[in-house]
């Protein structure tokens, strides 16, 4: 058992540096080492002590990056050299962040850990668009799913028939590469192609963009706008209420 080492898995939120929790910020300020994902705001990383070791393990399309196995090793190795290690992940660490694999690695090494939750992209994107993910009587369910499997295609593990029938809100992470297939599957299996939908790129960051349209056309609109990852797809009855506060920096294309 490693006596003094401790790993904090911290959610940094979706991109706005002000959306990290007070506990998450405290852990960063106390850290001896910070191992961080891509897209963590510079303002958040700057909160680490001057002598802290900062390790970038961000994954990006077309860029050489460490595999998950190597990241797991880095976390354990950092904990063997430092007392307080922060594994800083975008959004909430437990939502499509491969947290379970990293927990398994530190647990196997006998290293104590904690999880500090963060604001996930779905709630942040909905808040920025001025909508609720739920609504009594029309959206009593929220389903969070990943739109991309290990091969880069829509994940076969999802029950697309169920998703098409859900009387509530769908929030699909990592949808960009598979958006045509996702929307086609949903509408082919019975979801209304006229249902309001949003694509939100870089939610909560200065580069945020939102494309609004109907489920049956949102893939074309996103392609025309050149939307890129990271992005989130939201569709459901509450999306029709999306607003555009003037203080928000975004490009919004409305449904026809």
MOPE-V213691 format. One line per field, one symbol per residue. psi: psi as a letter, one per 40 degrees, with the letter a starting at -180 (. if undefined). Layout:
psi = ???
//
This chain:
psi = hhdeihhhhhheaedheeeiiddddddddeidihhiiiehhddddeeiideihhhhfhhihehhiiiddddddddddddeeidhhhhhiibhdehfefddddddddddefhiiihhiihiddddddddefiidihhddgeihhhihehadeeihheeigdddddehgahhhhifeddeddddddddddeehheehiiihhhfheidehihhiaideedddddddefiiiiiihhiideddehighdehhihhhii.
//
